[in-house]
Amino acid sequence: DRVMGSIDKQVMSGRWYPATVISTNEYGTSKVKYDNGEVEPDLLRQFIRQIDYTAEISAEEVVLIRKPEDDFDFHSFGEVLEKMPNNNYRVRMHGETNMTQVVSRKDIAAKLSQSKVSCTMLKAMLQKAVASIKVFDEYKLEIHEDAGDGCVATALWSQGNAVATWDGGSHIDLNLFTFEEKKQMHEQFLDDFLEINSSFGRIFQNQQPRGFGRVVNFK
């Protein structure tokens, strides 16, 4: 299979280079051969991305992009901003917040299709969850897109707060704090948060008490 391999062994950043999977090892890694001839005998699955040159690409998708001026064929993560005429796309490379560039579809060598999430969707997921617990007073909902490769959505109201953090790939952390410690309300919050994007599921949950040992937290 034709893939992209992470040269720097980073999941959602660093340099990625075209390669071919030679074999899959018994313990979950793959042996790949990069196009420059180098062989990686034990590359972890999270450092491999399938190449997709044909699928439709829409705004806000996170993709791997080759800079036209790059002679070494390295690719980096970026975000599609808009589709333009002649099969071109305006993109923004991660780490270059105020800079955009136009690249051809052939320079977008890999597409992330695992989670299909975006900063706009993360905000909508959190907004739906907050509405589900019937916050009657006004609340403040914000999205912060300068947090690494992904973004952070925050919601603040008089009786609690919630923070959703997306790493730019396939992982979301959700933190909820409320003065009322009602398990049913917290479960409803999570269910409604996940309703918009069914590709996510609960992997781990940790409940923090308001007091532990000789320490008691008051309102």
Disulfide bonds with the S-S distance in Angstrom:
none
